[in-house]
Amino acid sequence: MENQTELKWFQKQTGVIILLILFFPVGLYLMWKNQLWTKKTRWIVSGVLAVLVIANYGKQPMSSPSSSSSSSSSYSSSSKVKCGYCSRSFKAGTGYSTVMRVISQPETVYSHYCSRKCATDFLRSL
């Protein structure tokens, strides 16, 4: 019988690389724990991951263009704006553009229509 034990998947170099890509905190821990690479290589990998985390820290996730709510908007959700076609008041942030997308920022030029009908009627009147 051999005294040699087989390494588990997460103790092998390939497993650590996969974990560094998919779930970097665990991959980083295993990279330092298992000492598969030189100390210089481990510091370089740790530095690159640190730079990536810091670079992405302030970025907000992209929202879909049809989203009608925005957590970082600069207007009050209770404010009212007037429709550019029929002059009815509607809740800020729920306007329609002339391309029929719901938009969440009433400050823009294209958010002056309370409904798709008003936006369509505006386009037909041109």
N, CA, C and O atoms as a printed pandas DataFrame, in Angstrom:
     atom_number atom_name residue_name chain_id  residue_number  x_coord  y_coord  z_coord
0              1         N          MET        A               1    0.834   -1.182    0.000
1              2        CA          MET        A               1    0.000    0.000    0.000
2              3         C          MET        A               1    0.873    1.237    0.000
3              4         O          MET        A               1    1.920    1.293    0.644
4              5         N          GLU        A               2    0.421    2.197   -0.722
5              6        CA          GLU        A               2    1.160    3.443   -0.776
6              7         C          GLU        A               2    0.677    4.382    0.313
7              8         O          GLU        A               2   -0.502    4.382    0.668
8              9         N          ASN        A               3    1.582    5.173    0.835
9             10        CA          ASN        A               3    1.246    6.161    1.856
10            11         C          ASN        A               3    0.824    7.492    1.243
11            12         O          ASN        A               3    0.514    8.446    1.956
12            13         N          GLN        A               4    0.817    7.542   -0.059
13            14        CA          GLN        A               4    0.491    8.787   -0.739
14            15         C          GLN        A               4   -1.024    8.954   -0.820
15            16         O          GLN        A               4   -1.737    8.052   -1.259
16            17         N          THR        A               5   -1.509   10.132   -0.386
17            18        CA          THR        A               5   -2.947   10.401   -0.468
18            19         C          THR        A               5   -3.217   11.277   -1.671
19            20         O          THR        A               5   -2.421   12.149   -2.020
20            21         N          GLU        A               6   -4.329   11.038   -2.284
21            22        CA          GLU        A               6   -4.703   11.820   -3.453
22            23         C          GLU        A               6   -5.307   13.151   -3.001
23            24         O          GLU        A               6   -6.081   13.199   -2.045
24            25         N          LEU        A               7   -4.946   14.217   -3.694
25            26        CA          LEU        A               7   -5.464   15.546   -3.366
26            27         C          LEU        A               7   -6.912   15.664   -3.820
27            28         O          LEU        A               7   -7.300   15.093   -4.838
28            29         N          LYS        A               8   -7.702   16.405   -3.063
29            30        CA          LYS        A               8   -9.082   16.661   -3.453
30            31         C          LYS        A               8   -9.087   17.724   -4.540
31            32         O          LYS        A               8   -8.081   18.399   -4.756
32            33         N          TRP        A               9  -10.215   17.876   -5.224
33            34        CA          TRP        A               9  -10.301   18.782   -6.373
34            35         C          TRP        A               9   -9.971   20.212   -6.000
35            36         O          TRP        A               9   -9.347   20.920   -6.791
36            37         N          PHE        A              10  -10.370   20.661   -4.813
37            38        CA          PHE        A              10  -10.130   22.047   -4.418
38            39         C          PHE        A              10   -8.714   22.273   -3.904
39            40         O          PHE        A              10   -8.341   23.406   -3.599
40            41         N          GLN        A              11   -7.922   21.209   -3.805
41            42        CA          GLN        A              11   -6.523   21.343   -3.405
42            43         C          GLN        A              11   -5.589   21.339   -4.612
43            44         O          GLN        A              11   -4.388   21.577   -4.481
44            45         N          LYS        A              12   -6.146   21.069   -5.773
45            46        CA          LYS        A              12   -5.356   21.034   -6.998
46            47         C          LYS        A              12   -5.335   22.415   -7.643
47            48         O          LYS        A              12   -6.207   23.246   -7.389
48            49         N          GLN        A              13   -4.338   22.645   -8.473
49            50        CA          GLN        A              13   -4.149   23.937   -9.119
50            51         C          GLN        A              13   -5.356   24.326   -9.980
51            52         O          GLN        A              13   -5.787   25.479   -9.953
52            53         N          THR        A              14   -5.897   23.387  -10.731
53            54        CA          THR        A              14   -7.049   23.662  -11.592
54            55         C          THR        A              14   -8.272   24.054  -10.774
55            56         O          THR        A              14   -8.985   24.988  -11.140
56            57         N          GLY        A              15   -8.521   23.356   -9.680
57            58        CA          GLY        A              15   -9.658   23.678   -8.819
58            59         C          GLY        A              15   -9.540   25.066   -8.200
59            60         O          GLY        A              15  -10.529   25.792   -8.097
60            61         N          VAL        A              16   -8.330   25.432   -7.789
61            62        CA          VAL        A              16   -8.115   26.749   -7.196
62            63         C          VAL        A              16   -8.327   27.840   -8.248
63            64         O          VAL        A              16   -8.918   28.878   -7.949
64            65         N          ILE        A              17   -7.856   27.617   -9.466
65            66        CA          ILE        A              17   -8.049   28.602  -10.539
66            67         C          ILE        A              17   -9.536   28.783  -10.835
67            68         O          ILE        A              17   -9.998   29.910  -11.012
68            69         N          ILE        A              18  -10.277   27.696  -10.890
69            70        CA          ILE        A              18  -11.723   27.782  -11.131
70            71         C          ILE        A              18  -12.394   28.568  -10.014
71            72         O          ILE        A              18  -13.248   29.414  -10.281
72            73         N          LEU        A              19  -12.019   28.297   -8.767
73            74        CA          LEU        A              19  -12.605   29.034   -7.651
74            75         C          LEU        A              19  -12.178   30.499   -7.631
75            76         O          LEU        A              19  -12.954   31.357   -7.209
76            77         N          LEU        A              20  -10.972   30.798   -8.076
77            78        CA          LEU        A              20  -10.541   32.195   -8.173
78            79         C          LEU        A              20  -11.404   32.966   -9.168
79            80         O          LEU        A              20  -11.678   34.150   -8.969
80            81         N          ILE        A              21  -11.826   32.308  -10.223
81            82        CA          ILE        A              21  -12.650   32.958  -11.240
82            83         C          ILE        A              21  -14.112   33.023  -10.808
83            84         O          ILE        A              21  -14.741   34.075  -10.922
84            85         N          LEU        A              22  -14.660   31.915  -10.316
85            86        CA          LEU        A              22  -16.081   31.861   -9.999
86            87         C          LEU        A              22  -16.439   32.456   -8.632
87            88         O          LEU        A              22  -17.465   33.123   -8.496
88            89         N          PHE        A              23  -15.606   32.218   -7.630
89            90        CA          PHE        A              23  -15.887   32.701   -6.278
90            91         C          PHE        A              23  -14.555   33.040   -5.618
91            92         O          PHE        A              23  -13.998   32.257   -4.849
92            93         N          PHE        A              24  -14.062   34.243   -5.949
93            94        CA          PHE        A              24  -12.687   34.585   -5.611
94            95         C          PHE        A              24  -12.325   34.563   -4.127
95            96         O          PHE        A              24  -11.171   34.270   -3.815
96            97         N          PRO        A              25  -13.239   34.855   -3.183
97            98        CA          PRO        A              25  -12.791   34.793   -1.787
98            99         C          PRO        A              25  -12.326   33.390   -1.377
99           100         O          PRO        A              25  -11.307   33.240   -0.703
100          101         N          VAL        A              26  -13.071   32.379   -1.785
101          102        CA          VAL        A              26  -12.691   31.006   -1.450
102          103         C          VAL        A              26  -11.439   30.608   -2.227
103          104         O          VAL        A              26  -10.540   29.973   -1.676
104          105         N          GLY        A              27  -11.380   30.978   -3.498
105          106        CA          GLY        A              27  -10.203   30.670   -4.301
106          107         C          GLY        A              27   -8.953   31.329   -3.755
107          108         O          GLY        A              27   -7.879   30.727   -3.752
108          109         N          LEU        A              28   -9.088   32.570   -3.288
109          110        CA          LEU        A              28   -7.951   33.284   -2.707
110          111         C          LEU        A              28   -7.471   32.598   -1.426
111          112         O          LEU        A              28   -6.271   32.438   -1.204
112          113         N          TYR        A              29   -8.422   32.199   -0.598
113          114        CA          TYR        A              29   -8.075   31.494    0.639
114          115         C          TYR        A              29   -7.337   30.192    0.336
115          116         O          TYR        A              29   -6.294   29.907    0.924
116          117         N          LEU        A              30   -7.890   29.404   -0.588
117          118        CA          LEU        A              30   -7.274   28.116   -0.925
118          119         C          LEU        A              30   -5.918   28.295   -1.609
119          120         O          LEU        A              30   -5.020   27.470   -1.441
120          121         N          MET        A              31   -5.773   29.378   -2.382
121          122        CA          MET        A              31   -4.492   29.631   -3.024
122          123         C          MET        A              31   -3.400   29.851   -1.974
123          124         O          MET        A              31   -2.289   29.339   -2.115
124          125         N          TRP        A              32   -3.713   30.608   -0.927
125          126        CA          TRP        A              32   -2.724   30.865    0.121
126          127         C          TRP        A              32   -2.555   29.649    1.030
127          128         O          TRP        A              32   -1.445   29.370    1.483
128          129         N          LYS        A              33   -3.629   28.930    1.299
129          130        CA          LYS        A              33   -3.566   27.782    2.207
130          131         C          LYS        A              33   -2.776   26.617    1.612
131          132         O          LYS        A              33   -1.941   26.021    2.292
132          133         N          ASN        A              34   -3.039   26.295    0.347
133          134        CA          ASN        A              34   -2.422   25.127   -0.274
134          135         C          ASN        A              34   -1.014   25.387   -0.785
135          136         O          ASN        A              34   -0.280   24.433   -1.043
136          137         N          GLN        A              35   -0.616   26.619   -0.936
137          138        CA          GLN        A              35    0.720   27.014   -1.384
138          139         C          GLN        A              35    1.137   26.281   -2.661
139          140         O          GLN        A              35    2.202   25.667   -2.728
140          141         N          LEU        A              36    0.271   26.364   -3.666
141          142        CA          LEU        A              36    0.547   25.714   -4.945
142          143         C          LEU        A              36    1.505   26.522   -5.810
143          144         O          LEU        A              36    2.172   25.967   -6.682
144          145         N          TRP        A              37    1.578   27.819   -5.577
145          146        CA          TRP        A              37    2.426   28.696   -6.372
146          147         C          TRP        A              37    3.435   29.393   -5.466
147          148         O          TRP        A              37    3.360   29.307   -4.240
148          149         N          THR        A              38    4.382   30.083   -6.099
149          150        CA          THR        A              38    5.373   30.827   -5.314
150          151         C          THR        A              38    4.697   32.005   -4.621
151          152         O          THR        A              38    3.600   32.421   -4.994
152          153         N          LYS        A              39    5.370   32.528   -3.612
153          154        CA          LYS        A              39    4.821   33.646   -2.860
154          155         C          LYS        A              39    4.630   34.873   -3.759
155          156         O          LYS        A              39    3.657   35.612   -3.606
156          157         N          LYS        A              40    5.546   35.083   -4.679
157          158        CA          LYS        A              40    5.456   36.209   -5.605
158          159         C          LYS        A              40    4.204   36.092   -6.475
159          160         O          LYS        A              40    3.489   37.075   -6.668
160          161         N          THR        A              41    3.940   34.907   -6.992
161          162        CA          THR        A              41    2.759   34.674   -7.816
162          163         C          THR        A              41    1.487   34.896   -7.013
163          164         O          THR        A              41    0.540   35.508   -7.508
164          165         N          ARG        A              42    1.455   34.408   -5.787
165          166        CA          ARG        A              42    0.272   34.594   -4.941
166          167         C          ARG        A              42    0.022   36.067   -4.655
167          168         O          ARG        A              42   -1.131   36.496   -4.633
168          169         N          TRP        A              43    1.076   36.855   -4.434
169          170        CA          TRP        A              43    0.904   38.289   -4.192
170          171         C          TRP        A              43    0.404   39.008   -5.435
171          172         O          TRP        A              43   -0.416   39.921   -5.339
172          173         N          ILE        A              44    0.891   38.601   -6.598
173          174        CA          ILE        A              44    0.434   39.217   -7.851
174          175         C          ILE        A              44   -1.050   38.933   -8.073
175          176         O          ILE        A              44   -1.813   39.845   -8.390
176          177         N          VAL        A              45   -1.461   37.681   -7.911
177          178        CA          VAL        A              45   -2.871   37.314   -8.076
178          179         C          VAL        A              45   -3.734   38.058   -7.063
179          180         O          VAL        A              45   -4.805   38.553   -7.414
180          181         N          SER        A              46   -3.285   38.144   -5.814
181          182        CA          SER        A              46   -4.035   38.868   -4.790
182          183         C          SER        A              46   -4.148   40.346   -5.137
183          184         O          SER        A              46   -5.202   40.950   -4.941
184          185         N          GLY        A              47   -3.069   40.932   -5.652
185          186        CA          GLY        A              47   -3.088   42.343   -6.037
186          187         C          GLY        A              47   -4.033   42.624   -7.187
187          188         O          GLY        A              47   -4.759   43.618   -7.178
188          189         N          VAL        A              48   -4.021   41.742   -8.182
189          190        CA          VAL        A              48   -4.923   41.908   -9.332
190          191         C          VAL        A              48   -6.380   41.823   -8.877
191          192         O          VAL        A              48   -7.211   42.627   -9.298
192          193         N          LEU        A              49   -6.684   40.860   -8.027
193          194        CA          LEU        A              49   -8.059   40.738   -7.524
194          195         C          LEU        A              49   -8.444   41.947   -6.685
195          196         O          LEU        A              49   -9.583   42.408   -6.762
196          197         N          ALA        A              50   -7.526   42.469   -5.889
197          198        CA          ALA        A              50   -7.803   43.656   -5.077
198          199         C          ALA        A              50   -8.095   44.864   -5.966
199          200         O          ALA        A              50   -9.015   45.633   -5.687
200          201         N          VAL        A              51   -7.319   45.031   -7.030
201          202        CA          VAL        A              51   -7.546   46.144   -7.961
202          203         C          VAL        A              51   -8.908   46.007   -8.633
203          204         O          VAL        A              51   -9.622   46.999   -8.783
204          205         N          LEU        A              52   -9.281   44.790   -9.041
205          206        CA          LEU        A              52  -10.585   44.569   -9.664
206          207         C          LEU        A              52  -11.730   44.878   -8.703
207          208         O          LEU        A              52  -12.729   45.479   -9.099
208          209         N          VAL        A              53  -11.591   44.474   -7.455
209          210        CA          VAL        A              53  -12.639   44.743   -6.463
210          211         C          VAL        A              53  -12.766   46.241   -6.221
211          212         O          VAL        A              53  -13.877   46.770   -6.179
212          213         N          ILE        A              54  -11.639   46.927   -6.063
213          214        CA          ILE        A              54  -11.670   48.368   -5.812
214          215         C          ILE        A              54  -12.218   49.121   -7.021
215          216         O          ILE        A              54  -12.971   50.081   -6.856
216          217         N          ALA        A              55  -11.853   48.702   -8.230
217          218        CA          ALA        A              55  -12.330   49.367   -9.441
218          219         C          ALA        A              55  -13.840   49.206   -9.618
219          220         O          ALA        A              55  -14.498   50.097  -10.156
220          221         N          ASN        A              56  -14.388   48.088   -9.174
221          222        CA          ASN        A              56  -15.823   47.843   -9.325
222          223         C          ASN        A              56  -16.642   48.238   -8.110
223          224         O          ASN        A              56  -17.863   48.078   -8.117
224          225         N          TYR        A              57  -16.011   48.745   -7.081
225          226        CA          TYR        A              57  -16.710   49.039   -5.829
226          227         C          TYR        A              57  -17.794   50.093   -6.005
227          228         O          TYR        A              57  -18.900   49.915   -5.494
228          229         N          GLY        A              58  -17.517   51.174   -6.703
229          230        CA          GLY        A              58  -18.474   52.268   -6.817
230          231         C          GLY        A              58  -19.470   52.121   -7.935
231          232         O          GLY        A              58  -20.380   52.943   -8.044
232          233         N          LYS        A              59  -19.344   51.123   -8.763
233          234        CA          LYS        A              59  -20.244   50.972   -9.902
234          235         C          LYS        A              59  -21.579   50.395   -9.465
235          236         O          LYS        A              59  -21.647   49.501   -8.622
236          237         N          GLN        A              60  -22.650   50.935  -10.068
237          238        CA          GLN        A              60  -23.986   50.430   -9.789
238          239         C          GLN        A              60  -24.376   49.449  -10.876
239          240         O          GLN        A              60  -23.936   49.589  -12.018
240          241         N          PRO        A              61  -25.187   48.465  -10.548
241          242        CA          PRO        A              61  -25.627   47.531  -11.575
242          243         C          PRO        A              61  -26.491   48.243  -12.607
243          244         O          PRO        A              61  -27.223   49.177  -12.279
244          245         N          MET        A              62  -26.401   47.798  -13.849
245          246        CA          MET        A              62  -27.199   48.405  -14.908
246          247         C          MET        A              62  -28.646   47.986  -14.745
247          248         O          MET        A              62  -28.938   46.829  -14.444
248          249         N          SER        A              63  -29.555   48.935  -14.946
249          250        CA          SER        A              63  -30.979   48.608  -14.868
250          251         C          SER        A              63  -31.527   48.516  -16.280
251          252         O          SER        A              63  -30.978   49.101  -17.213
252          253         N          SER        A              64  -32.604   47.782  -16.422
253          254        CA          SER        A              64  -33.203   47.629  -17.739
254          255         C          SER        A              64  -33.867   48.933  -18.149
255          256         O          SER        A              64  -34.315   49.685  -17.284
256          257         N          PRO        A              65  -33.944   49.225  -19.448
257          258        CA          PRO        A              65  -34.522   50.481  -19.889
258          259         C          PRO        A              65  -36.010   50.587  -19.619
259          260         O          PRO        A              65  -36.546   51.695  -19.628
260          261         N          SER        A              66  -36.706   49.471  -19.377
261          262        CA          SER        A              66  -38.127   49.533  -19.108
262          263         C          SER        A              66  -38.435   49.643  -17.621
263          264         O          SER        A              66  -39.598   49.592  -17.222
264          265         N          SER        A              67  -37.421   49.792  -16.817
265          266        CA          SER        A              67  -37.619   49.921  -15.382
266          267         C          SER        A              67  -38.275   51.254  -15.073
267          268         O          SER        A              67  -37.852   52.284  -15.597
268          269         N          SER        A              68  -39.302   51.252  -14.232
269          270        CA          SER        A              68  -39.993   52.494  -13.924
270          271         C          SER        A              68  -39.591   53.070  -12.573
271          272         O          SER        A              68  -40.134   54.093  -12.156
272          273         N          SER        A              69  -38.653   52.435  -11.884
273          274        CA          SER        A              69  -38.189   52.997  -10.628
274          275         C          SER        A              69  -36.687   53.069  -10.637
275          276         O          SER        A              69  -36.013   52.238  -11.246
276          277         N          SER        A              70  -36.169   54.067   -9.957
277          278        CA          SER        A              70  -34.729   54.268   -9.910
278          279         C          SER        A              70  -34.349   54.668   -8.501
279          280         O          SER        A              70  -34.886   55.637   -7.963
280          281         N          SER        A              71  -33.424   53.928   -7.893
281          282        CA          SER        A              71  -33.053   54.219   -6.518
282          283         C          SER        A              71  -32.117   55.399   -6.402
283          284         O          SER        A              71  -31.966   55.956   -5.315
284          285         N          SER        A              72  -31.482   55.798   -7.498
285          286        CA          SER        A              72  -30.530   56.890   -7.429
286          287         C          SER        A              72  -31.050   58.148   -8.100
287          288         O          SER        A              72  -30.265   59.028   -8.454
288          289         N          SER        A              73  -32.353   58.249   -8.281
289          290        CA          SER        A              73  -32.885   59.417   -8.962
290          291         C          SER        A              73  -32.850   60.631   -8.054
291          292         O          SER        A              73  -32.865   60.512   -6.828
292          293         N          SER        A              74  -32.801   61.814   -8.681
293          294        CA          SER        A              74  -32.646   63.053   -7.937
294          295         C          SER        A              74  -33.961   63.798   -7.776
295          296         O          SER        A              74  -33.947   64.977   -7.420
296          297         N          TYR        A              75  -35.078   63.165   -8.022
297          298        CA          TYR        A              75  -36.356   63.826   -7.888
298          299         C          TYR        A              75  -37.205   63.098   -6.866
299          300         O          TYR        A              75  -36.947   61.941   -6.533
300          301         N          SER        A              76  -38.190   63.768   -6.386
301          302        CA          SER        A              76  -39.096   63.183   -5.409
302          303         C          SER        A              76  -40.110   62.318   -6.131
303          304         O          SER        A              76  -40.643   62.717   -7.166
304          305         N          SER        A              77  -40.380   61.144   -5.599
305          306        CA          SER        A              77  -41.312   60.244   -6.262
306          307         C          SER        A              77  -42.751   60.744   -6.153
307          308         O          SER        A              77  -43.630   60.239   -6.852
308          309         N          SER        A              78  -43.003   61.717   -5.299
309          310        CA          SER        A              78  -44.356   62.241   -5.164
310          311         C          SER        A              78  -44.584   63.465   -6.040
311          312         O          SER        A              78  -45.692   64.001   -6.052
312          313         N          SER        A              79  -43.564   63.931   -6.781
313          314        CA          SER        A              79  -43.736   65.117   -7.611
314          315         C          SER        A              79  -44.540   64.776   -8.851
315          316         O          SER        A              79  -44.556   63.632   -9.306
316          317         N          LYS        A              80  -45.203   65.779   -9.386
317          318        CA          LYS        A              80  -46.038   65.608  -10.573
318          319         C          LYS        A              80  -45.459   66.436  -11.708
319          320         O          LYS        A              80  -44.911   67.517  -11.490
320          321         N          VAL        A              81  -45.588   65.915  -12.922
321          322        CA          VAL        A              81  -45.195   66.638  -14.124
322          323         C          VAL        A              81  -46.378   66.633  -15.086
323          324         O          VAL        A              81  -47.291   65.819  -14.945
324          325         N          LYS        A              82  -46.366   67.535  -16.059
325          326        CA          LYS        A              82  -47.479   67.635  -17.007
326          327         C          LYS        A              82  -47.134   66.959  -18.321
327          328         O          LYS        A              82  -46.000   67.032  -18.796
328          329         N          CYS        A              83  -48.112   66.310  -18.892
329          330        CA          CYS        A              83  -47.966   65.657  -20.178
330          331         C          CYS        A              83  -47.753   66.722  -21.248
331          332         O          CYS        A              83  -48.435   67.747  -21.260
332          333         N          GLY        A              84  -46.811   66.475  -22.138
333          334        CA          GLY        A              84  -46.513   67.425  -23.198
334          335         C          GLY        A              84  -47.557   67.447  -24.299
335          336         O          GLY        A              84  -47.500   68.313  -25.172
336          337         N          TYR        A              85  -48.505   66.525  -24.286
337          338        CA          TYR        A              85  -49.527   66.486  -25.334
338          339         C          TYR        A              85  -50.909   66.874  -24.805
339          340         O          TYR        A              85  -51.576   67.734  -25.380
340          341         N          CYS        A              86  -51.333   66.246  -23.721
341          342        CA          CYS        A              86  -52.695   66.510  -23.225
342          343         C          CYS        A              86  -52.720   67.366  -21.962
343          344         O          CYS        A              86  -53.798   67.725  -21.490
344          345         N          SER        A              87  -51.577   67.697  -21.416
345          346        CA          SER        A              87  -51.417   68.544  -20.232
346          347         C          SER        A              87  -51.939   67.924  -18.939
347          348         O          SER        A              87  -52.087   68.629  -17.940
348          349         N          ARG        A              88  -52.219   66.627  -18.936
349          350        CA          ARG        A              88  -52.606   65.975  -17.687
350          351         C          ARG        A              88  -51.387   65.807  -16.797
351          352         O          ARG        A              88  -50.271   65.656  -17.294
352          353         N          SER        A              89  -51.592   65.831  -15.481
353          354        CA          SER        A              89  -50.501   65.605  -14.535
354          355         C          SER        A              89  -50.301   64.104  -14.351
355          356         O          SER        A              89  -51.260   63.333  -14.360
356          357         N          PHE        A              90  -49.054   63.704  -14.186
357          358        CA          PHE        A              90  -48.758   62.311  -13.883
358          359         C          PHE        A              90  -47.546   62.248  -12.982
359          360         O          PHE        A              90  -46.776   63.204  -12.881
360          361         N          LYS        A              91  -47.388   61.128  -12.337
361          362        CA          LYS        A              91  -46.316   60.936  -11.362
362          363         C          LYS        A              91  -44.951   60.988  -12.046
363          364         O          LYS        A              91  -44.729   60.338  -13.067
364          365         N          ALA        A              92  -44.054   61.762  -11.470
365          366        CA          ALA        A              92  -42.706   61.888  -12.028
366          367         C          ALA        A              92  -42.033   60.521  -12.053
367          368         O          ALA        A              92  -42.134   59.747  -11.102
368          369         N          GLY        A              93  -41.358   60.242  -13.136
369          370        CA          GLY        A              93  -40.638   58.980  -13.255
370          371         C          GLY        A              93  -41.424   57.885  -13.928
371          372         O          GLY        A              93  -40.926   56.767  -14.062
372          373         N          THR        A              94  -42.648   58.173  -14.358
373          374        CA          THR        A              94  -43.439   57.142  -15.024
374          375         C          THR        A              94  -43.836   57.553  -16.432
375          376         O          THR        A              94  -44.748   56.966  -17.015
376          377         N          GLY        A              95  -43.166   58.550  -16.982
377          378        CA          GLY        A              95  -43.505   59.054  -18.303
378          379         C          GLY        A              95  -43.077   58.141  -19.426
379          380         O          GLY        A              95  -42.285   57.219  -19.233
380          381         N          TYR        A              96  -43.617   58.411  -20.614
381          382        CA          TYR        A              96  -43.280   57.658  -21.820
382          383         C          TYR        A              96  -42.528   58.570  -22.776
383          384         O          TYR        A              96  -42.707   59.788  -22.782
384          385         N          SER        A              97  -41.689   57.948  -23.576
385          386        CA          SER        A              97  -40.980   58.699  -24.604
386          387         C          SER        A              97  -41.661   58.470  -25.939
387          388         O          SER        A              97  -42.593   57.672  -26.040
388          389         N          THR        A              98  -41.198   59.169  -26.960
389          390        CA          THR        A              98  -41.774   58.984  -28.291
390          391         C          THR        A              98  -41.344   57.672  -28.932
391          392         O          THR        A              98  -41.838   57.322  -30.004
392          393         N          VAL        A              99  -40.429   56.936  -28.292
393          394        CA          VAL        A              99  -40.052   55.618  -28.797
394          395         C          VAL        A              99  -40.743   54.525  -27.987
395          396         O          VAL        A              99  -40.379   53.353  -28.084
396          397         N          MET        A             100  -41.729   54.905  -27.198
397          398        CA          MET        A             100  -42.606   53.995  -26.450
398          399         C          MET        A             100  -41.899   53.183  -25.383
399          400         O          MET        A             100  -42.293   52.053  -25.095
400          401         N          ARG        A             101  -40.877   53.740  -24.808
401          402        CA          ARG        A             101  -40.233   53.088  -23.666
402          403         C          ARG        A             101  -40.568   53.875  -22.414
403          404         O          ARG        A             101  -40.602   55.105  -22.427
404          405         N          VAL        A             102  -40.816   53.152  -21.335
405          406        CA          VAL        A             102  -41.032   53.813  -20.060
406          407         C          VAL        A             102  -39.691   54.355  -19.604
407          408         O          VAL        A             102  -38.689   53.641  -19.630
408          409         N          ILE        A             103  -39.665   55.591  -19.193
409          410        CA          ILE        A             103  -38.422   56.171  -18.720
410          411         C          ILE        A             103  -38.599   56.663  -17.303
411          412         O          ILE        A             103  -39.686   57.086  -16.908
412          413         N          SER        A             104  -37.518   56.603  -16.537
413          414        CA          SER        A             104  -37.621   56.874  -15.112
414          415         C          SER        A             104  -37.032   58.201  -14.695
415          416         O          SER        A             104  -36.887   58.454  -13.499
416          417         N          GLN        A             105  -36.688   59.055  -15.635
417          418        CA          GLN        A             105  -36.114   60.350  -15.276
418          419         C          GLN        A             105  -36.893   61.444  -15.979
419          420         O          GLN        A             105  -36.724   61.636  -17.183
420          421         N          PRO        A             106  -37.748   62.172  -15.256
421          422        CA          PRO        A             106  -38.608   63.164  -15.897
422          423         C          PRO        A             106  -37.857   64.391  -16.372
423          424         O          PRO        A             106  -38.448   65.231  -17.051
424          425         N          GLU        A             107  -36.563   64.536  -16.040
425          426        CA          GLU        A             107  -35.804   65.697  -16.474
426          427         C          GLU        A             107  -35.484   65.635  -17.959
427          428         O          GLU        A             107  -35.155   66.660  -18.555
428          429         N          THR        A             108  -35.571   64.460  -18.571
429          430        CA          THR        A             108  -35.172   64.319  -19.958
430          431         C          THR        A             108  -36.226   64.890  -20.891
431          432         O          THR        A             108  -37.393   65.025  -20.524
432          433         N          VAL        A             109  -35.804   65.220  -22.091
433          434        CA          VAL        A             109  -36.680   65.818  -23.085
434          435         C          VAL        A             109  -37.789   64.864  -23.509
435          436         O          VAL        A             109  -38.882   65.307  -23.862
436          437         N          TYR        A             110  -37.525   63.574  -23.480
437          438        CA          TYR        A             110  -38.464   62.596  -24.031
438          439         C          TYR        A             110  -39.448   62.035  -23.021
439          440         O          TYR        A             110  -40.123   61.051  -23.323
440          441         N          SER        A             111  -39.558   62.610  -21.850
441          442        CA          SER        A             111  -40.434   62.015  -20.837
442          443         C          SER        A             111  -41.664   62.859  -20.555
443          444         O          SER        A             111  -42.136   62.902  -19.419
444          445         N          HIS        A             112  -42.178   63.514  -21.547
445          446        CA          HIS        A             112  -43.276   64.439  -21.320
446          447         C          HIS        A             112  -44.649   63.885  -21.663
447          448         O          HIS        A             112  -45.594   64.661  -21.804
448          449         N          TYR        A             113  -44.792   62.591  -21.800
449          450        CA          TYR        A             113  -46.071   62.023  -22.194
450          451         C          TYR        A             113  -46.569   61.071  -21.132
451          452         O          TYR        A             113  -45.829   60.207  -20.661
452          453         N          CYS        A             114  -47.837   61.230  -20.751
453          454        CA          CYS        A             114  -48.386   60.447  -19.642
454          455         C          CYS        A             114  -48.732   59.018  -20.052
455          456         O          CYS        A             114  -48.836   58.143  -19.193
456          457         N          SER        A             115  -48.911   58.768  -21.342
457          458        CA          SER        A             115  -49.288   57.427  -21.783
458          459         C          SER        A             115  -48.726   57.163  -23.178
459          460         O          SER        A             115  -48.226   58.068  -23.847
460          461         N          ARG        A             116  -48.818   55.930  -23.591
461          462        CA          ARG        A             116  -48.386   55.582  -24.947
462          463         C          ARG        A             116  -49.275   56.263  -25.986
463          464         O          ARG        A             116  -48.813   56.656  -27.057
464          465         N          LYS        A             117  -50.543   56.393  -25.653
465          466        CA          LYS        A             117  -51.477   57.038  -26.581
466          467         C          LYS        A             117  -51.059   58.475  -26.843
467          468         O          LYS        A             117  -51.054   58.915  -27.993
468          469         N          CYS        A             118  -50.704   59.222  -25.785
469          470        CA          CYS        A             118  -50.284   60.608  -25.969
470          471         C          CYS        A             118  -49.000   60.691  -26.783
471          472         O          CYS        A             118  -48.873   61.559  -27.647
472          473         N          ALA        A             119  -48.056   59.810  -26.521
473          474        CA          ALA        A             119  -46.806   59.808  -27.274
474          475         C          ALA        A             119  -47.075   59.488  -28.747
475          476         O          ALA        A             119  -46.502   60.118  -29.637
476          477         N          THR        A             120  -47.945   58.509  -29.001
477          478        CA          THR        A             120  -48.294   58.148  -30.378
478          479         C          THR        A             120  -49.028   59.292  -31.079
479          480         O          THR        A             120  -48.715   59.628  -32.222
480          481         N          ASP        A             121  -49.999   59.886  -30.394
481          482        CA          ASP        A             121  -50.728   61.006  -30.980
482          483         C          ASP        A             121  -49.804   62.180  -31.273
483          484         O          ASP        A             121  -49.979   62.868  -32.279
484          485         N          PHE        A             122  -48.831   62.415  -30.415
485          486        CA          PHE        A             122  -47.859   63.486  -30.655
486          487         C          PHE        A             122  -47.080   63.199  -31.940
487          488         O          PHE        A             122  -46.900   64.091  -32.770
488          489         N          LEU        A             123  -46.620   61.964  -32.105
489          490        CA          LEU        A             123  -45.854   61.615  -33.293
490          491         C          LEU        A             123  -46.704   61.744  -34.556
491          492         O          LEU        A             123  -46.197   62.156  -35.600
492          493         N          ARG        A             124  -47.984   61.396  -34.475
493          494        CA          ARG        A             124  -48.861   61.488  -35.642
494          495         C          ARG        A             124  -49.165   62.943  -35.999
495          496         O          ARG        A             124  -49.469   63.260  -37.149
496          497         N          SER        A             125  -49.079   63.812  -35.010
497          498        CA          SER        A             125  -49.380   65.229  -35.279
498          499         C          SER        A             125  -48.218   65.950  -35.950
499          500         O          SER        A             125  -48.379   67.081  -36.408
500          501         N          LEU        A             126  -47.070   65.325  -36.015
501          502        CA          LEU        A             126  -45.902   65.982  -36.646
502          503         C          LEU        A             126  -46.002   66.051  -38.127
503          504         O          LEU        A             126  -45.101   66.572  -38.783
